[in-house]
């Protein structure tokens, strides 16, 4: 069998797999569709959504997706027990390393959007709060974020290989109040 004939046979056998792999760089096609292809499709969906939201937030609010996420997570803190997050908890919440989170928090603090202070019970701990300017920016940016998310999901939902994942994401959303 020639190389060209082999390639044509593979194309007939795995068109959906090749499409998902093409959408997710670094995901080689596997001999059979399965777990790896599902992961590649999920990765492709995440990348599409994140880049769409990133463009919208940057254009409208000079804010990255990660910055928005940090402001959002920290805005949900409260004064009761367990109501404040330490830096490692913030890092876990936004899926960044502790060092990357510290750099991100420093940039937001320099912009006047966050402030840090020592934990009153444990002087080794550092808490971070959203400032009034940070809350105002978060409130202003939330409709942009949510609109871009809806747009990205609608666009991805038109792709047959991503549509089931979009449906799964949409069914996870809590009912509107």
C-alpha positions as CSV (number, residue, x, y, z in Angstrom):
1,X,0.0,0.0,0.0
2,X,1.5,3.4,-0.9
3,X,1.8,6.3,1.5
4,X,-0.9,8.2,-0.5
5,X,-3.4,5.3,-0.4
6,X,-2.7,4.9,3.4
7,X,-3.4,8.6,4.0
8,X,-6.6,8.5,2.1
9,X,-7.8,5.5,4.0
10,X,-7.0,7.2,7.3
11,X,-8.9,10.3,6.2
12,X,-12.0,8.2,5.5
13,X,-11.8,6.4,8.8
14,X,-11.3,9.4,11.2
15,X,-12.7,12.7,9.9
16,X,-14.2,13.7,13.2
17,X,-11.1,12.8,15.1
18,X,-8.9,14.8,12.7
19,X,-11.2,17.8,13.0
20,X,-11.1,17.9,16.8
21,X,-7.3,17.4,16.7
22,X,-7.0,20.2,14.2
23,X,-8.9,22.5,16.6
24,X,-6.7,21.6,19.5
25,X,-3.0,22.1,18.7
26,X,-0.8,19.5,20.3
27,X,-3.5,16.8,20.2
28,X,-2.4,14.1,17.8
29,X,-5.1,11.9,16.4
30,X,-5.4,8.5,18.1
31,X,-6.1,5.2,16.3
32,X,-9.7,5.2,17.8
33,X,-11.9,8.0,18.9
34,X,-12.1,8.1,22.7
35,X,-10.9,9.7,25.8
36,X,-8.0,11.6,24.2
37,X,-10.3,13.1,21.5
38,X,-12.8,14.1,24.2
39,X,-10.1,15.9,26.0
40,X,-8.9,17.5,22.8
41,X,-12.4,18.7,22.1
42,X,-12.8,20.1,25.6
43,X,-9.4,21.8,25.3
44,X,-10.4,23.3,22.0
45,X,-13.7,24.6,23.5
46,X,-11.9,26.1,26.5
47,X,-9.3,27.8,24.2
48,X,-12.0,29.3,21.9
49,X,-14.0,30.6,24.8
50,X,-11.1,32.0,26.7
51,X,-9.6,33.8,23.7
52,X,-13.0,35.3,22.8
53,X,-13.6,36.6,26.3
54,X,-10.0,37.8,26.5
55,X,-10.4,40.0,23.4
56,X,-13.7,41.5,24.7
57,X,-12.3,42.3,28.1
58,X,-9.1,43.7,26.8
59,X,-10.9,45.9,24.3
60,X,-13.6,47.2,26.6
61,X,-11.9,47.3,30.0
62,X,-8.2,46.8,29.7
63,X,-8.6,43.6,31.7
64,X,-7.4,40.0,31.1
65,X,-9.5,36.9,31.7
66,X,-7.2,36.0,34.6
67,X,-7.5,39.5,36.1
68,X,-11.3,39.3,35.9
69,X,-11.2,35.9,37.5
70,X,-9.1,37.1,40.4
71,X,-11.3,40.1,41.0
72,X,-14.4,37.9,40.8
73,X,-13.1,35.3,43.2
74,X,-11.9,37.9,45.7
75,X,-15.2,39.9,45.4
76,X,-17.0,36.9,47.0
77,X,-15.1,37.1,50.2
78,X,-16.9,38.0,53.5
79,X,-15.9,38.8,57.0
80,X,-17.3,35.6,58.6
81,X,-15.2,32.4,59.3
82,X,-13.4,31.2,56.2
83,X,-14.5,34.3,54.4
84,X,-11.0,35.4,53.3
85,X,-8.7,33.6,50.9
86,X,-5.0,33.3,51.3
87,X,-2.8,33.6,48.2
88,X,-2.6,29.8,47.7
89,X,-6.4,29.6,47.8
90,X,-6.7,32.4,45.2
91,X,-4.1,30.5,43.1
92,X,-6.2,27.3,43.3
93,X,-9.4,29.2,42.5
94,X,-8.0,30.7,39.3
95,X,-5.8,27.7,38.3
96,X,-2.5,29.5,38.4
97,X,0.8,28.8,40.2
98,X,1.3,30.7,43.4
99,X,4.1,32.8,41.8
100,X,1.9,33.7,38.8
101,X,-0.9,34.6,41.1
102,X,1.4,36.8,43.2
103,X,2.6,38.6,40.1
104,X,-1.0,39.1,38.9
105,X,-2.2,40.4,42.3
106,X,0.8,42.8,42.4
107,X,-0.2,44.2,39.0
108,X,-3.8,44.6,40.1
109,X,-2.6,46.2,43.4
110,X,-0.5,48.7,41.4
111,X,-3.5,49.6,39.4
112,X,-5.4,50.2,42.7
113,X,-7.9,47.3,42.1
114,X,-6.7,45.2,45.0
115,X,-5.1,45.7,48.4
116,X,-3.2,43.2,50.6
117,X,-2.9,43.0,54.4
118,X,-1.6,40.6,57.0
119,X,-3.9,38.0,58.5
120,X,-4.7,39.1,62.0
121,X,-4.6,35.6,63.4
122,X,-1.5,34.4,61.6
123,X,1.1,37.0,60.7
124,X,2.5,34.7,58.0
125,X,-0.7,34.8,56.0
126,X,-1.6,37.5,53.6
127,X,-5.2,38.3,52.5
128,X,-6.2,40.3,49.5
129,X,-9.3,42.5,49.1
130,X,-10.9,44.1,46.1
131,X,-10.8,47.9,46.4
132,X,-13.9,50.0,45.6
133,X,-12.2,50.8,42.2
134,X,-11.8,47.0,41.6
135,X,-15.4,46.3,42.4
136,X,-16.5,49.1,40.1
137,X,-14.4,47.7,37.3
138,X,-15.7,44.2,38.0
139,X,-19.3,45.4,37.9
140,X,-18.6,47.3,34.6
141,X,-16.8,44.3,33.0
142,X,-19.2,41.5,34.0
143,X,-21.8,42.2,31.2
144,X,-18.9,42.1,28.7
145,X,-17.6,38.9,30.1
146,X,-21.0,37.2,30.2
147,X,-21.9,38.4,26.7
148,X,-18.6,37.2,25.3
149,X,-19.1,33.9,27.0
150,X,-22.6,33.5,25.5
151,X,-21.2,34.5,22.0
152,X,-18.4,32.0,22.2
153,X,-20.7,29.2,23.3
154,X,-23.1,29.9,20.5
155,X,-20.3,30.0,18.0
156,X,-18.8,26.7,19.3
157,X,-22.3,25.1,19.4
158,X,-22.5,25.3,15.6
159,X,-19.5,23.0,15.3
160,X,-20.7,19.4,15.5
161,X,-17.6,18.2,17.4
162,X,-18.1,20.8,20.1
163,X,-21.9,21.0,20.3
164,X,-22.2,18.2,22.9
165,X,-19.7,20.0,25.2
166,X,-21.5,23.3,24.8
167,X,-24.8,21.6,25.8
168,X,-23.0,20.1,28.8
169,X,-21.7,23.5,29.8
170,X,-25.1,25.1,29.4
171,X,-26.9,22.5,31.5
172,X,-24.4,23.0,34.3
173,X,-25.5,26.6,34.7
174,X,-27.7,27.2,37.7
175,X,-31.3,28.4,36.8
176,X,-31.7,32.2,36.5
177,X,-33.2,33.9,39.5
